[in-house]
Structure formats: C-alpha cells, structure tokens
Amino acid sequence: MAKKKKSDDFEAHGFAEAPQAAFVAESAGRPGFGVANRLRLTLGPGGRIVIPAALRDAMEVGEGDAILAWVEDGELHLLSPRVGAKQAQAMLKGLLPEGVSLADELIADRRREAEAERG
C-alpha cells in the first residue's frame, strides 16, 4: 500500500489552502497590518486554522517553527520570534544615540572590571 503524503491528508480533512488575494506586505507602515490585508479564515475541526502561505512568508515562519500567540481585546495575535526580535530591535534602536554600540560598551566595562580585579 502506498504511503499517503502529508499534503493528501490535509486535503482530505479540509485543510487545503484556497486561492487568496495578493498580500500587501507594507500597509500603513507595518507588515500585515490594515484592513486591506485581512483575510477570512475558516475554523476547522479541532479548532485548527490554516495560515495562508503569504501570511507565513510575512511572519517569516515555516512548518515546525514556534509561534507566539495571545488574545488581546478579543483578537487573536500571532507573532513569530524572528519578527518579534526585529520589532524589539527597532524599538530599542531609537533609544540609543547614533554610533553607540552596546556590545562595545559591555566589552569595555568587562575589561575595566578585569583590570580592577588584577589591580
């Protein structure tokens, strides 16, 4: 007996992706944000939702990747750790003066501490 492909199993149970309208990655300055990028998804058996390929690409996730999820004001939010890290870096970037490297400052502090211990 031939082994079923994973994709065949999904299609047999209603999890195949239907064609979707094009996804606009940069709406209102935030990828995936805005009314134009909202897609209607169907809740499948067991509460499953298939995330369309265009959204997975924008989230920078693939099969087997971890995704952070939370509910806020009745809305389900999904965030990939990779995109979350980029968002955190962007927020912190505005807090540092131009030309300052936290890594260089940390290394300099550690060297001063080591010199003081030898001292």
C-alpha positions as CSV (number, residue, x, y, z in Angstrom):
1,M,0.0,0.0,0.0
2,A,1.4,3.4,-0.9
3,K,2.1,5.8,1.9
4,K,-0.1,8.9,1.9
5,K,1.6,12.2,1.6
6,K,1.1,14.7,4.4
7,S,-0.5,17.2,2.0
8,D,-3.0,14.5,0.9
9,D,-4.1,14.0,4.5
10,F,-4.7,17.8,4.9
11,E,-6.7,18.0,1.7
12,A,-8.8,15.0,2.7
13,H,-9.7,16.7,6.0
14,G,-10.4,20.2,4.7
15,F,-7.1,21.9,5.4
16,A,-6.1,22.7,1.9
17,E,-5.4,26.3,1.1
18,A,-7.9,28.1,-1.1
19,P,-6.6,30.7,-3.5
20,Q,-6.2,34.0,-1.8
21,A,-6.0,37.6,-2.9
22,A,-2.5,39.0,-3.1
23,F,-1.0,40.0,0.2
24,V,0.4,43.6,0.5
25,A,3.4,43.3,2.9
26,E,3.7,47.0,3.7
27,S,0.3,48.6,4.5
28,A,0.2,51.5,7.0
29,G,4.0,51.1,7.7
30,R,3.5,47.7,9.4
31,P,3.7,44.3,7.6
32,G,0.4,42.6,7.5
33,F,-1.4,45.5,9.2
34,G,-4.5,47.2,7.9
35,V,-7.9,46.3,6.6
36,A,-6.6,45.6,3.1
37,N,-4.5,42.7,4.5
38,R,-7.3,41.0,6.5
39,L,-8.2,37.5,5.2
40,R,-11.2,35.5,6.1
41,L,-10.1,32.1,7.5
42,T,-12.3,29.2,8.5
43,L,-12.0,27.4,11.8
44,G,-11.6,23.7,11.0
45,P,-12.0,20.5,13.1
46,G,-10.3,20.7,16.5
47,G,-10.1,24.5,16.3
48,R,-7.4,24.4,13.5
49,I,-6.7,27.4,11.3
50,V,-4.5,27.2,8.2
51,I,-2.3,30.2,7.9
52,P,-2.1,31.1,4.2
53,A,1.4,31.0,2.6
54,A,1.6,34.7,2.1
55,L,0.9,35.4,5.8
56,R,3.5,32.7,6.7
57,D,6.0,34.4,4.5
58,A,5.3,37.8,6.1
59,M,5.6,36.3,9.5
60,E,8.9,34.6,8.4
61,V,7.8,31.2,9.6
62,G,7.8,27.7,8.1
63,E,6.5,24.3,9.1
64,G,7.6,23.3,12.5
65,D,8.5,26.8,13.7
66,A,7.3,28.1,17.0
67,I,4.7,31.0,17.0
68,L,3.8,33.1,20.0
69,A,0.0,33.6,20.4
70,W,-2.1,35.7,22.7
71,V,-5.6,37.2,22.9
72,E,-6.0,40.9,23.4
73,D,-9.4,42.6,23.4
74,G,-10.9,39.5,21.8
75,E,-8.4,39.5,19.0
76,L,-6.0,36.6,18.4
77,H,-2.5,37.8,17.8
78,L,0.3,35.6,16.3
79,L,3.9,36.6,16.3
80,S,7.0,34.7,15.2
81,P,10.0,35.1,17.5
82,R,12.1,36.3,14.5
83,V,9.7,39.2,13.7
84,G,9.3,39.9,17.4
85,A,13.1,40.3,17.8
86,K,13.1,42.6,14.8
87,Q,10.4,44.7,16.3
88,A,12.2,44.9,19.7
89,Q,15.4,45.9,17.9
90,A,13.6,48.6,16.0
91,M,12.1,50.0,19.3
92,L,15.5,50.0,21.0
93,K,17.3,51.5,18.1
94,G,15.5,54.8,18.7
95,L,16.6,54.9,22.3
96,L,20.4,54.7,21.6
97,P,22.4,57.7,20.5
98,E,23.8,57.4,17.0
99,G,27.1,55.5,16.8
100,V,26.8,53.8,20.3
101,S,27.4,50.1,20.4
102,L,26.1,48.3,23.5
103,A,28.3,45.4,22.7
104,D,31.4,47.6,22.6
105,E,30.4,49.3,25.8
106,L,29.8,45.9,27.5
107,I,33.2,44.6,26.4
108,A,34.9,47.9,27.7
109,D,33.1,47.5,31.0
110,R,34.3,43.9,31.4
111,R,37.9,44.9,30.6
112,R,37.8,47.6,33.2
113,E,36.4,45.2,35.8
114,A,39.1,42.6,34.9
115,E,41.8,45.3,35.2
116,A,40.4,46.4,38.6
117,E,40.5,42.8,39.9
118,R,44.1,42.3,38.8
119,G,44.9,45.7,40.2
